[in-house]
Amino acid sequence: MKARRELERSGIKFTTQMTTRAGEATEITRRALEAGTSRIVAVGGDGTLSEIVNGYFDQASAPVNPDASIGLLPSGTGSDFRRSIGIDSSLDAIAAIVSGKTRLIDAVRAANAGIDGASATRHFINVATFGLGGDVSAFVNGWRGRLPKWVGGRARFIAAAICALDRYRLRSTEVRLDDQFHKKIASNLVVIANGRYAGGGMMLAPHAELDDGLLDVVLTDGATRFDVIKELPRIGRGGHLKNPKVTGMRARDVSITTDEPMAIDIDGEMAGYTPARLTILPAAVRFMTRDHSQVT
């Protein structure tokens, strides 16, 4: 593995841990941090990174070790977070790990109904989508191991979106932002973002910043199945915000309730259903970077 050779050449000592089941990366990360490990590197896609981020926090949403940092060697179906953090290649990822430099980025605490109906809490650093996004992730995850590897992440997400549109219908949705904005909409797609990209390179939240202490909220109101199909090409470059049925806002705290449960996708994984509350955790994660302008 090229990354292993480069890290060894740089004199960095490390151990590897292979995961065999969902949630194991969270457990490994938390144990390692409690034992004094100062750097954890995710080797995988957004799902693996999201599990490691969950292990970075304790039950009170505080970092287990605020001086410890997270790094990324991206692979996997989507690997969207790398785009927001500025990792364009494996060389970029290796350089960030070797540099020893870090930057503080925001995280998000999500409290919602879990897949089993019980209350669930998790943390993430990229994007959560409600409705269509949750249905899309269910299709993508269901295709794992069944599609050939040459079918890339973006192609899989577009195909899954088309399949998910078959069950697309508007739901009565109530959105509250910071207890100041309250609106009822007819929707089947809401985006709550810290990073800009999801769905294999789709720029769902083109104005999102990783360290501004704010969530970017994208609301669709009355968007039909045809509207979504028409916007798919523009979503890739963030042009969907020009649609009058799409509104972009910002907040520190977002609550979403629906007349019937709406699926939630967090970092490419089905995470449960509404009702949900998402809260920004400013400057909560120390992330490895090679960008000198954003070093802490």
C-alpha positions as CSV (number, residue, x, y, z in Angstrom):
1,M,0.0,0.0,0.0
2,K,1.5,3.3,-1.1
3,A,0.3,5.2,2.0
4,R,1.9,2.7,4.3
5,R,5.3,3.0,2.5
6,E,5.1,6.8,2.6
7,L,4.2,7.0,6.3
8,E,7.0,4.5,7.2
9,R,9.5,6.5,5.1
10,S,8.5,9.6,7.0
11,G,9.3,7.9,10.3
12,I,5.7,7.8,11.5
13,K,5.0,4.8,13.8
14,F,1.4,3.4,13.6
15,T,-0.7,0.4,14.1
16,T,-3.7,-0.7,12.0
17,Q,-7.1,-1.9,13.1
18,M,-9.5,-3.7,10.7
19,T,-13.2,-3.4,11.3
20,T,-15.6,-6.3,10.7
21,R,-19.0,-4.8,11.6
22,A,-20.9,-1.5,11.8
23,G,-20.0,0.6,14.8
24,E,-16.7,-1.1,15.5
25,A,-14.6,1.9,14.3
26,T,-16.4,4.0,17.0
27,E,-15.5,1.6,19.7
28,I,-11.9,1.3,18.5
29,T,-11.5,5.1,18.4
30,R,-12.9,5.7,21.8
31,R,-10.7,3.0,23.4
32,A,-7.6,4.3,21.6
33,L,-8.2,7.9,22.7
34,E,-8.9,6.9,26.3
35,A,-5.6,5.0,26.2
36,G,-3.7,8.1,25.1
37,T,-3.5,7.7,21.3
38,S,-3.1,11.2,19.9
39,R,-3.9,10.6,16.2
40,I,-6.6,8.5,14.5
41,V,-6.7,8.1,10.7
42,A,-9.8,6.9,8.9
43,V,-9.0,4.6,6.0
44,G,-12.3,4.4,4.0
45,G,-15.3,6.4,3.0
46,D,-17.6,8.9,4.7
47,G,-19.2,6.1,6.8
48,T,-15.9,5.0,8.3
49,L,-14.9,8.6,9.0
50,S,-18.3,9.3,10.6
51,E,-17.9,6.3,12.9
52,I,-14.5,7.6,14.0
53,V,-15.9,11.0,14.6
54,N,-18.5,9.4,16.9
55,G,-15.8,7.7,18.8
56,Y,-14.0,11.1,19.2
57,F,-16.9,12.3,21.4
58,D,-18.1,11.1,24.8
59,Q,-21.8,10.7,25.8
60,A,-21.9,14.4,26.8
61,S,-20.8,15.5,23.3
62,A,-17.4,16.5,24.5
63,P,-14.1,15.4,22.8
64,V,-12.6,12.4,24.7
65,N,-9.2,14.1,24.1
66,P,-9.5,17.6,22.6
67,D,-5.8,17.6,21.7
68,A,-6.1,14.4,19.6
69,S,-6.6,14.8,15.9
70,I,-8.4,12.9,13.1
71,G,-6.9,12.2,9.7
72,L,-8.3,10.7,6.5
73,L,-7.0,8.4,3.8
74,P,-10.1,8.4,1.6
75,S,-11.7,5.5,-0.3
76,G,-15.2,4.0,-0.4
77,T,-18.4,4.7,-2.4
78,G,-18.7,8.4,-1.7
79,S,-15.7,9.9,0.1
80,D,-17.3,13.3,-0.1
81,F,-15.9,14.9,3.0
82,R,-12.4,14.9,1.5
83,R,-13.6,17.6,-1.0
84,S,-14.6,20.0,1.7
85,I,-11.4,19.5,3.7
86,G,-9.2,20.0,0.6
87,I,-7.9,16.4,0.0
88,D,-7.8,15.9,-3.7
89,S,-5.5,12.9,-3.9
90,S,-3.9,10.2,-1.9
91,L,-0.7,12.4,-1.9
92,D,-2.7,15.2,-0.3
93,A,-4.0,12.8,2.4
94,I,-0.5,11.5,3.2
95,A,0.9,15.1,3.3
96,A,-1.8,16.1,5.8
97,I,-0.9,13.2,8.1
98,V,2.9,13.7,7.8
99,S,2.7,17.5,8.3
100,G,1.6,17.3,11.9
101,K,-0.5,20.4,11.4
102,T,-4.2,20.5,12.4
103,R,-7.2,22.7,12.0
104,L,-10.3,23.0,14.3
105,I,-13.5,22.3,12.5
106,D,-17.2,22.1,13.6
107,A,-19.1,19.0,14.3
108,V,-22.8,18.3,14.6
109,R,-24.8,16.5,17.3
110,A,-27.9,14.8,15.9
111,A,-30.7,13.5,18.2
112,N,-33.5,11.6,16.4
113,A,-35.6,8.5,16.4
114,G,-33.3,5.5,15.6
115,I,-33.9,2.8,13.1
116,D,-35.5,0.7,15.8
117,G,-37.7,3.6,17.0
118,A,-35.7,4.3,20.2
119,S,-34.0,7.6,20.8
120,A,-30.6,7.9,19.1
121,T,-27.7,10.4,19.3
122,R,-24.7,10.6,17.0
123,H,-22.1,13.1,15.8
124,F,-21.0,13.9,12.3
125,I,-18.9,16.5,10.4
126,N,-20.3,16.4,6.9
127,V,-24.0,16.2,5.8
128,A,-27.4,15.0,7.0
129,T,-30.2,14.7,4.5
130,F,-33.9,14.0,5.2
131,G,-36.5,12.3,3.0
132,L,-35.1,11.5,-0.4
133,G,-31.5,11.5,0.9
134,G,-32.4,8.8,3.5
135,D,-34.1,6.7,0.8
136,V,-31.1,7.1,-1.5
137,S,-28.7,5.9,1.1
138,A,-30.8,2.8,1.8
139,F,-30.5,1.8,-1.9
140,V,-26.8,2.5,-2.1
141,N,-26.1,0.5,1.0
142,G,-28.3,-2.3,-0.2
143,W,-26.2,-2.5,-3.4
144,R,-22.9,-3.0,-1.6
145,G,-21.2,-6.1,-2.8
146,R,-23.7,-6.5,-5.6
147,L,-22.5,-3.9,-8.1
148,P,-19.1,-4.1,-9.9
149,K,-16.3,-1.9,-8.5
150,W,-16.1,0.1,-11.8
151,V,-19.5,1.6,-11.1
152,G,-18.3,4.8,-9.3
153,G,-19.8,6.5,-6.3
154,R,-21.5,9.3,-8.2
155,A,-23.1,6.9,-10.7
156,R,-24.4,4.8,-7.8
157,F,-25.9,7.8,-6.0
158,I,-27.6,9.1,-9.2
159,A,-29.0,5.6,-9.9
160,A,-30.2,5.3,-6.3
161,A,-31.9,8.8,-6.5
162,I,-33.8,7.7,-9.6
163,C,-34.9,4.5,-7.8
164,A,-35.9,6.5,-4.6
165,L,-38.0,8.9,-6.6
166,D,-40.5,6.1,-7.2
167,R,-41.5,6.4,-3.5
168,Y,-41.1,10.2,-3.4
169,R,-44.1,12.1,-2.0
170,L,-44.4,15.4,-0.1
171,R,-44.8,15.3,3.7
172,S,-46.0,18.0,6.0
173,T,-42.8,19.2,7.6
174,E,-42.2,21.7,10.4
175,V,-38.8,23.3,10.7
176,R,-37.5,25.5,13.5
177,L,-34.1,27.3,13.4
178,D,-32.6,28.7,16.6
179,D,-36.1,29.1,18.1
180,Q,-36.4,32.2,15.9
181,F,-37.5,30.9,12.5
182,H,-40.5,28.6,12.3
183,K,-42.1,27.4,9.1
184,K,-44.3,24.6,7.9
185,I,-43.5,23.2,4.4
186,A,-44.4,20.4,2.1
187,S,-41.2,18.6,1.6
188,N,-39.3,15.3,1.0
189,L,-35.8,16.7,0.9
190,V,-34.1,18.8,3.6
191,V,-30.3,19.1,3.9
192,I,-28.5,20.0,7.1
193,A,-24.8,20.5,6.3
194,N,-21.4,21.2,7.8
195,G,-19.6,20.2,4.6
196,R,-20.5,21.0,1.1
197,Y,-20.6,17.7,-0.7
198,A,-22.6,14.4,-0.4
199,G,-23.9,11.8,-2.7
200,G,-20.7,11.1,-4.7
201,G,-19.7,14.7,-5.3
202,M,-23.1,16.5,-5.3
203,M,-22.7,20.0,-4.0
204,L,-25.8,20.0,-1.8
205,A,-24.7,23.0,0.4
206,P,-22.4,25.2,-1.8
207,H,-21.9,27.9,0.8
208,A,-21.2,25.6,3.8
209,E,-18.0,26.2,5.8
210,L,-16.4,23.7,8.1
211,D,-15.4,26.2,10.8
212,D,-18.0,29.0,10.8
213,G,-20.0,27.8,13.8
214,L,-23.1,27.4,11.7
215,L,-25.2,24.8,10.0
216,D,-26.2,25.3,6.4
217,V,-29.9,24.4,6.0
218,V,-31.4,23.7,2.5
219,L,-35.2,23.5,2.4
220,T,-37.3,22.3,-0.5
221,D,-41.0,23.3,-0.4
222,G,-43.4,21.9,-2.8
223,A,-40.7,20.4,-5.0
224,T,-42.2,17.6,-7.2
225,R,-40.6,14.5,-8.5
226,F,-40.1,16.3,-11.8
227,D,-38.5,19.2,-10.1
228,V,-35.9,16.9,-8.5
229,I,-35.1,15.2,-11.8
230,K,-34.7,18.6,-13.5
231,E,-32.4,19.8,-10.7
232,L,-30.1,16.7,-10.6
233,P,-27.6,18.2,-13.2
234,R,-27.5,21.5,-11.3
235,I,-27.0,19.9,-7.9
236,G,-23.6,18.7,-9.0
237,R,-22.4,22.3,-9.1
238,G,-24.7,23.8,-6.5
239,G,-27.1,25.5,-8.9
240,H,-30.2,24.2,-7.3
241,L,-30.3,27.1,-4.8
242,K,-31.5,29.3,-7.7
243,N,-34.8,27.3,-7.8
244,P,-37.6,29.3,-6.2
245,K,-38.7,26.1,-4.4
246,V,-35.3,25.8,-2.7
247,T,-34.2,28.0,0.2
248,G,-30.8,28.2,1.8
249,M,-30.5,29.4,5.5
250,R,-28.1,29.1,8.4
251,A,-28.6,28.3,12.0
252,R,-26.9,26.9,15.1
253,D,-29.8,24.6,16.1
254,V,-32.4,23.0,13.8
255,S,-35.4,20.9,14.7
256,I,-37.4,19.0,12.2
257,T,-40.8,17.2,12.7
258,T,-43.0,15.6,10.1
259,D,-46.5,14.2,10.0
260,E,-45.1,10.7,9.5
261,P,-41.5,9.5,10.0
262,M,-39.1,10.7,7.4
263,A,-35.8,8.8,6.7
264,I,-32.5,10.4,7.7
265,D,-29.2,9.9,6.0
266,I,-26.0,10.9,7.9
267,D,-22.7,10.7,6.0
268,G,-24.1,8.1,3.6
269,E,-25.6,5.9,6.2
270,M,-29.3,5.4,7.1
271,A,-29.5,6.9,10.6
272,G,-33.1,6.7,11.5
273,Y,-36.2,9.0,11.3
274,T,-37.7,12.2,12.3
275,P,-38.3,13.9,14.7
276,A,-34.8,15.2,14.9
277,R,-32.8,18.0,16.4
278,L,-29.3,18.9,15.1
279,T,-27.0,21.3,17.0
280,I,-23.6,22.7,15.9
281,L,-20.6,22.0,18.1
282,P,-18.2,24.8,17.1
283,A,-14.5,24.1,16.7
284,A,-15.0,20.6,18.3
285,V,-12.8,18.4,16.1
286,R,-9.1,18.7,15.5
287,F,-8.4,17.6,11.9
288,M,-5.1,16.9,10.2
289,T,-4.4,19.3,7.3
290,R,-1.6,20.4,5.0
291,D,-3.1,23.8,4.4
292,H,-0.9,26.3,6.3
293,S,-3.6,29.1,6.1
294,Q,-5.9,27.0,8.3
295,V,-3.5,25.6,10.8
296,T,-4.2,25.9,14.6
